Amino acid sequence: MHAFLSEICTNFLTSFQFTEKDRKLVKPIKAFCKSPSEETAGLVYEAFLSSFRLPGLEELLTEMHKFEITSSRLLPSHRDHYIHTVSVFLLGIAIYARNKKIRLSIDSSNQYADKYDRDEEEFIYRWGLTALFHDVGYPLQIAYKTIHEFMTMLMQPNLVCVNGEIVSCGSGTRKSARPIAILTFSDKKSLLHINFLPPDKNRQEEYFKKYAELKSLPDDLISAISANLEKKLMCAKKKTIRDRIQKVIDSNLKGGLLDHGIYSSIVFLKWSNDAFLKAKWNPAYFYFPVLDAGTAIFLHNSYDYIFREPPFNLPPMHIDKYPLAFLLILCDKIQETDRRSYGYQKEGINFISSSLEIDDKKLLLQLHILPNEDENFARLYSDNMKEAILKSLDIHSVFKFANIEIIKKWRKK
């Protein structure tokens, strides 16, 4: 698949002549597609962020990766997200480049007074932020799961007497109990706080003529995300959305659960807000493209269990409802190869490679397994992938035909 992504992504970038961004992004993308690795993924991150004057945000990605490769070994199963997010980024570019409906929906959604002159450049900016930062909250989820694993072991002796000796039955037979340890935030207000970004004093009149709605803004992230979702999903007033989100977050923490997508959104938006405050850039660049990316990140896990459930009861997401979130959910769910496992259990299917066909009517993903792999197990896995996609997305709002196939194939020497 990577040769396919390399060709489409580099052709896309060069055809629209992004000048500086073209020079910075094309070479790292080619290097990554030739050999996906931590090193080549880092080159893509560096090129994208320096292209948009945000190199300081790379610390979020490198720290996430450092935490992931060390701490996730304590969990039964956990897969790479550092290389994964670059693959998601390239998949999204390929789908945007090859599917007219995706392009039209995204370009229409991305309109505001100060957007980039080219729709394609506005897309690269928003999509890059969305795809590359959608998993930066994983360290929190890893830490919480690790504490849960260890506390469950400590508090539940799993011993039996055999022939007069006390032996352990092992962790595999221990029942999980929730909650044993609960995560709380002593200063939730500070965690969720964002600064108001004022326009340049000499341009205030012009700025507020264009953006009257930005005169009064919430100072917490959940309210900002809720206001954006009110406009995007049109399912309820922002207060109803905010109250429901806060209730779900609190309930999950009490139940021993933490959604990395929600905290990825919070962390990404806090860092971006701080960057814009210090750089004194046009605040509209934060309140439109950056908040749009952060809200899409928020939705990529939570749409199913917050918005498809009461009181909202929304159907699978149509592309026109929230195009950026739709694309992230789709790419995140179909990116299944080159995922290194860090957990101590090595069970599961090993997809050695994949191929992808995309056009205006069709999306066909083929996952390749070795001839000695269990084909029935692989098909069950692909069926679960399809079920997850159909639960979240109205995939036929974009593609008339969409499928995932399992193909047996020898590894190339």
Secondary structure, 3 states (H helix, E strand, C coil): CHHHHHHHHHHHHHHCCCCHHHHHHHHHHHHHHHCCCHHHHHHHHHHHHHHCCCHHHHHHHHHHHHHHHHHHHHCCCCECCHHHHHHHHHHHHHHHHHCHHHHHHHHHHCCCCCCCCCHHHHHHHHHHHHHHCCCCCHHHHHHHHHHHHHHHHHHCCCEEEECCEEEECCHHHCCCCCCCCCCCCCCHHHHHECCCCCCCHHHHHHHHHHCHHHCCCCCEHHHHHHHHHHHHHCCCCHHHHHHHHHHHHHHHHHCCCCCHHHHHHHHHHHHHHHHHHHHCCCCHHHHHHHHHHHHHHHHHHHHHHHHCCCCCCCCCECCCCCHHHHHHHHHHHHCCCCCCECCCCCCCCCCCEEEEEECCCEEEEEEEECCCCCHHHHHHHHHHHHHHHHHHECHHHCCCEEEEEEEECCCCC
